[in-house]
């Protein structure tokens, strides 16, 4: 059975993705699809909370997390050949 999809976990907090060149070259060599997974952190209001809740700040933090994933994904794509098939999948972590 041939490998058809490779999962790569993005680390948007790191300055670089040292495994990115290997992952892109490996996927390209096997003619496999490379899926980059990024975690999006979201905070929910506790059910018993009765005070003021900074919803706008929490939404901004979530959006910042998404932007970091997008940036890390763009860097991953730059590390590989243009013919490489990739996609970004975001996992919501509450």
TIRO-2110 file (N, C-alpha, C; in Angstrom, 1 decimal):
// TIRO-2110
0.8, -1.2, 0.0, N, 1, A
0.0, 0.0, 0.0, CA, 1, A
0.9, 1.2, 0.0, C, 1, A
0.6, 2.2, -0.9, N, 2, A
1.4, 3.4, -1.0, CA, 2, A
0.9, 4.5, 0.0, C, 2, A
1.9, 5.3, 0.4, N, 3, A
1.5, 6.4, 1.3, CA, 3, A
0.9, 7.5, 0.4, C, 3, A
-0.3, 7.9, 0.7, N, 4, A
-1.0, 8.9, -0.1, CA, 4, A
-1.1, 10.3, 0.6, C, 4, A
-1.0, 10.3, 2.0, N, 5, A
-1.2, 11.5, 2.7, CA, 5, A
-0.2, 11.5, 3.9, C, 5, A
0.4, 12.7, 4.1, N, 6, A
1.4, 12.8, 5.2, CA, 6, A
0.9, 14.0, 6.0, C, 6, A
0.8, 13.8, 7.3, N, 7, A
0.4, 14.8, 8.3, CA, 7, A
1.6, 15.5, 8.9, C, 7, A
1.6, 16.8, 8.9, N, 8, A
2.7, 17.6, 9.4, CA, 8, A
2.1, 18.6, 10.4, C, 8, A
2.6, 18.6, 11.7, N, 9, A
2.0, 19.5, 12.7, CA, 9, A
2.9, 20.7, 12.7, C, 9, A
2.2, 21.8, 12.4, N, 10, A
2.8, 23.2, 12.4, CA, 10, A
3.1, 23.6, 13.8, C, 10, A
4.2, 24.3, 14.0, N, 11, A
4.5, 25.0, 15.3, CA, 11, A
4.6, 26.5, 15.0, C, 11, A
3.5, 27.2, 15.1, N, 12, A
3.5, 28.6, 14.7, CA, 12, A
4.3, 29.5, 15.7, C, 12, A
4.6, 29.0, 16.9, N, 13, A
5.3, 29.7, 17.9, CA, 13, A
6.8, 29.7, 17.6, C, 13, A
7.3, 28.7, 16.8, N, 14, A
8.7, 28.6, 16.6, CA, 14, A
9.2, 29.5, 15.5, C, 14, A
10.4, 29.9, 15.6, N, 15, A
11.0, 30.8, 14.6, CA, 15, A
11.2, 30.1, 13.2, C, 15, A
11.3, 28.7, 13.3, N, 16, A
11.5, 28.0, 12.0, CA, 16, A
10.8, 26.6, 12.2, C, 16, A
10.6, 25.9, 11.1, N, 17, A
10.1, 24.6, 11.1, CA, 17, A
11.2, 23.7, 10.6, C, 17, A
12.1, 23.2, 11.5, N, 18, A
13.2, 22.4, 11.0, CA, 18, A
12.9, 21.1, 10.2, C, 18, A
11.7, 20.6, 10.5, N, 19, A
11.3, 19.4, 9.8, CA, 19, A
10.6, 19.6, 8.4, C, 19, A
10.3, 20.9, 8.1, N, 20, A
9.6, 21.2, 6.9, CA, 20, A
10.3, 20.8, 5.6, C, 20, A
11.6, 21.0, 5.5, N, 21, A
12.3, 20.6, 4.2, CA, 21, A
12.2, 19.1, 4.1, C, 21, A
12.3, 18.3, 5.2, N, 22, A
12.2, 16.9, 5.1, CA, 22, A
10.8, 16.4, 4.7, C, 22, A
9.8, 17.0, 5.4, N, 23, A
8.4, 16.7, 5.1, CA, 23, A
8.0, 17.0, 3.7, C, 23, A
8.4, 18.1, 3.2, N, 24, A
8.0, 18.5, 1.8, CA, 24, A
8.7, 17.6, 0.8, C, 24, A
10.0, 17.3, 1.0, N, 25, A
10.8, 16.5, 0.1, CA, 25, A
10.2, 15.0, 0.1, C, 25, A
9.9, 14.6, 1.3, N, 26, A
9.4, 13.2, 1.5, CA, 26, A
8.0, 13.1, 0.7, C, 26, A
7.1, 14.0, 0.9, N, 27, A
5.8, 14.0, 0.3, CA, 27, A
6.0, 14.1, -1.3, C, 27, A
6.9, 15.0, -1.7, N, 28, A
7.1, 15.1, -3.1, CA, 28, A
7.7, 13.8, -3.7, C, 28, A
8.6, 13.2, -3.1, N, 29, A
9.3, 12.0, -3.6, CA, 29, A
8.2, 10.8, -3.7, C, 29, A
7.3, 10.8, -2.7, N, 30, A
6.3, 9.7, -2.7, CA, 30, A
5.0, 10.1, -3.5, C, 30, A
5.1, 11.3, -4.1, N, 31, A
3.9, 11.8, -4.8, CA, 31, A
2.7, 11.8, -3.9, C, 31, A
2.9, 12.2, -2.6, N, 32, A
1.8, 12.1, -1.6, CA, 32, A
1.3, 13.6, -1.3, C, 32, A
0.2, 13.6, -0.8, N, 33, A
-0.5, 14.9, -0.4, CA, 33, A
0.0, 15.3, 1.0, C, 33, A
0.4, 16.5, 1.3, N, 34, A
0.9, 16.9, 2.6, CA, 34, A
-0.1, 17.8, 3.3, C, 34, A
-0.6, 17.3, 4.4, N, 35, A
-1.6, 18.1, 5.2, CA, 35, A
-0.9, 18.7, 6.4, C, 35, A
-1.0, 20.0, 6.5, N, 36, A
-0.4, 20.7, 7.6, CA, 36, A
-1.5, 21.0, 8.6, C, 36, A
-1.3, 20.6, 9.8, N, 37, A
-2.3, 20.8, 10.9, CA, 37, A
-1.8, 21.9, 11.8, C, 37, A
-2.7, 22.9, 12.0, N, 38, A
-2.4, 23.9, 13.0, CA, 38, A
-3.4, 24.0, 14.0, C, 38, A
-3.1, 24.3, 15.2, N, 39, A
-4.0, 24.3, 16.3, CA, 39, A
-4.4, 25.8, 16.5, C, 39, A
-5.7, 26.0, 16.6, N, 40, A
-6.3, 27.3, 16.9, CA, 40, A
-6.8, 27.3, 18.3, C, 40, A
-6.3, 28.2, 19.2, N, 41, A
-6.7, 28.2, 20.5, CA, 41, A
-7.9, 29.2, 20.7, C, 41, A
-9.0, 28.7, 21.3, N, 42, A
-10.2, 29.5, 21.6, CA, 42, A
-10.6, 29.3, 23.0, C, 42, A
-11.0, 30.4, 23.6, N, 43, A
-11.4, 30.4, 25.0, CA, 43, A
-12.9, 30.6, 25.1, C, 43, A
-13.5, 29.9, 26.0, N, 44, A
-15.0, 30.0, 26.2, CA, 44, A
-15.2, 30.6, 27.5, C, 44, A
-16.4, 31.3, 27.6, N, 45, A
-16.8, 31.8, 28.9, CA, 45, A
-17.2, 30.7, 29.8, C, 45, A
-16.7, 30.6, 31.0, N, 46, A
-17.2, 29.6, 32.0, CA, 46, A
-18.7, 29.8, 32.2, C, 46, A
-19.4, 28.7, 32.3, N, 47, A
-20.9, 28.7, 32.5, CA, 47, A
-21.3, 29.5, 33.7, C, 47, A
-20.6, 29.5, 34.8, N, 48, A
-21.0, 30.2, 36.0, CA, 48, A
-20.5, 31.6, 36.1, C, 48, A
-19.8, 32.1, 35.1, N, 49, A
-19.2, 33.5, 35.1, CA, 49, A
-20.3, 34.5, 35.0, C, 49, A
-20.3, 35.5, 35.9, N, 50, A
-21.3, 36.5, 35.8, CA, 50, A
-20.8, 37.9, 35.6, C, 50, A
-19.5, 38.1, 35.6, N, 51, A
-18.9, 39.4, 35.4, CA, 51, A
-18.7, 39.8, 33.9, C, 51, A
-18.1, 40.9, 33.7, N, 52, A
-17.8, 41.4, 32.4, CA, 52, A
-16.8, 40.5, 31.7, C, 52, A
-17.0, 40.1, 30.5, N, 53, A
-16.1, 39.2, 29.8, CA, 53, A
-15.6, 39.9, 28.6, C, 53, A
-14.3, 39.9, 28.4, N, 54, A
-13.7, 40.6, 27.2, CA, 54, A
-13.7, 39.8, 26.0, C, 54, A
-14.9, 39.6, 25.4, N, 55, A
-15.1, 38.8, 24.2, CA, 55, A
-14.3, 39.3, 23.1, C, 55, A
-14.1, 40.6, 22.9, N, 56, A
-13.4, 41.1, 21.8, CA, 56, A
-11.9, 40.7, 21.9, C, 56, A
-11.4, 40.7, 23.1, N, 57, A
-10.0, 40.2, 23.3, CA, 57, A
-9.8, 38.8, 23.0, C, 57, A
-10.8, 38.0, 23.5, N, 58, A
-10.7, 36.5, 23.2, CA, 58, A
-10.8, 36.2, 21.7, C, 58, A
-11.6, 37.0, 21.0, N, 59, A
-11.8, 36.8, 19.6, CA, 59, A
-10.5, 37.2, 18.9, C, 59, A
-9.8, 38.3, 19.3, N, 60, A
-8.6, 38.7, 18.7, CA, 60, A
-7.5, 37.7, 19.0, C, 60, A
-7.4, 37.1, 20.1, N, 61, A
-6.4, 36.0, 20.4, CA, 61, A
-6.6, 34.8, 19.4, C, 61, A
-7.9, 34.5, 19.2, N, 62, A
-8.2, 33.4, 18.3, CA, 62, A
-7.8, 33.7, 16.9, C, 62, A
-8.0, 34.9, 16.5, N, 63, A
-7.7, 35.4, 15.1, CA, 63, A
-6.1, 35.4, 15.0, C, 63, A
-5.5, 35.9, 16.0, N, 64, A
-4.0, 35.9, 16.0, CA, 64, A
-3.4, 34.5, 15.8, C, 64, A
-4.1, 33.5, 16.5, N, 65, A
-3.7, 32.1, 16.4, CA, 65, A
-3.8, 31.6, 14.9, C, 65, A
-4.9, 32.0, 14.3, N, 66, A
-5.2, 31.6, 12.9, CA, 66, A
-4.2, 32.3, 12.0, C, 66, A
-3.8, 33.5, 12.2, N, 67, A
-2.8, 34.2, 11.4, CA, 67, A
-1.4, 33.6, 11.5, C, 67, A
-1.1, 33.2, 12.7, N, 68, A
0.2, 32.5, 12.9, CA, 68, A
0.2, 31.2, 12.2, C, 68, A
-0.9, 30.4, 12.2, N, 69, A
-0.9, 29.2, 11.5, CA, 69, A
-0.8, 29.4, 10.0, C, 69, A
-1.5, 30.5, 9.5, N, 70, A
-1.4, 30.8, 8.0, CA, 70, A
0.1, 31.2, 7.6, C, 70, A
0.7, 31.9, 8.5, N, 71, A
2.1, 32.3, 8.2, CA, 71, A
3.0, 31.1, 8.2, C, 71, A
2.9, 30.2, 9.2, N, 72, A
3.7, 29.0, 9.3, CA, 72, A
3.4, 28.1, 8.1, C, 72, A
2.2, 28.0, 7.6, N, 73, A
1.8, 27.2, 6.5, CA, 73, A
2.4, 27.8, 5.2, C, 73, A
2.4, 29.1, 5.1, N, 74, A
3.1, 29.7, 3.9, CA, 74, A
4.6, 29.4, 3.9, C, 74, A
5.2, 29.4, 5.0, N, 75, A
6.6, 29.1, 5.1, CA, 75, A
6.9, 27.6, 4.7, C, 75, A
6.0, 26.8, 5.1, N, 76, A
6.1, 25.3, 4.8, CA, 76, A
6.0, 25.2, 3.3, C, 76, A
5.0, 25.9, 2.7, N, 77, A
4.8, 25.7, 1.2, CA, 77, A
6.1, 26.3, 0.5, C, 77, A
6.7, 27.3, 1.0, N, 78, A
7.9, 27.8, 0.4, CA, 78, A
9.1, 26.8, 0.4, C, 78, A
9.1, 25.9, 1.4, N, 79, A
10.2, 25.0, 1.6, CA, 79, A
10.1, 23.8, 0.6, C, 79, A
8.9, 23.7, -0.1, N, 80, A
8.8, 22.6, -1.0, CA, 80, A
8.7, 23.0, -2.4, C, 80, A
8.6, 22.1, -3.3, N, 81, A
8.5, 22.4, -4.7, CA, 81, A
7.1, 22.9, -5.0, C, 81, A
6.9, 23.6, -6.1, N, 82, A
5.6, 24.2, -6.5, CA, 82, A
4.6, 23.1, -6.8, C, 82, A
5.1, 22.0, -7.3, N, 83, A
4.2, 20.9, -7.6, CA, 83, A
3.6, 20.1, -6.5, C, 83, A
4.1, 20.4, -5.3, N, 84, A
3.6, 19.7, -4.1, CA, 84, A
2.2, 20.0, -3.7, C, 84, A
1.4, 19.0, -3.5, N, 85, A
-0.1, 19.2, -3.1, CA, 85, A
-0.1, 19.3, -1.6, C, 85, A
-0.6, 20.5, -1.1, N, 86, A
-0.7, 20.7, 0.3, CA, 86, A
-2.1, 21.3, 0.7, C, 86, A
-2.4, 21.2, 1.9, N, 87, A
-3.6, 21.9, 2.5, CA, 87, A
-3.3, 22.2, 3.9, C, 87, A
-4.0, 23.2, 4.5, N, 88, A
-3.9, 23.6, 5.9, CA, 88, A
-5.2, 23.2, 6.5, C, 88, A
-5.1, 22.4, 7.6, N, 89, A
-6.3, 22.0, 8.4, CA, 89, A
-6.1, 22.6, 9.8, C, 89, A
-7.1, 23.3, 10.3, N, 90, A
-7.0, 23.9, 11.6, CA, 90, A
-7.8, 23.2, 12.6, C, 90, A
-7.2, 22.9, 13.7, N, 91, A
-7.9, 22.1, 14.8, CA, 91, A
-8.3, 23.1, 15.9, C, 91, A
-9.5, 23.2, 16.2, N, 92, A
-10.0, 24.1, 17.2, CA, 92, A
-9.8, 23.5, 18.6, C, 92, A
-9.0, 24.2, 19.4, N, 93, A
-8.7, 23.7, 20.8, CA, 93, A
-9.4, 24.7, 21.8, C, 93, A
-10.2, 24.1, 22.6, N, 94, A
-11.0, 25.0, 23.5, CA, 94, A
-10.3, 24.9, 24.9, C, 94, A
END
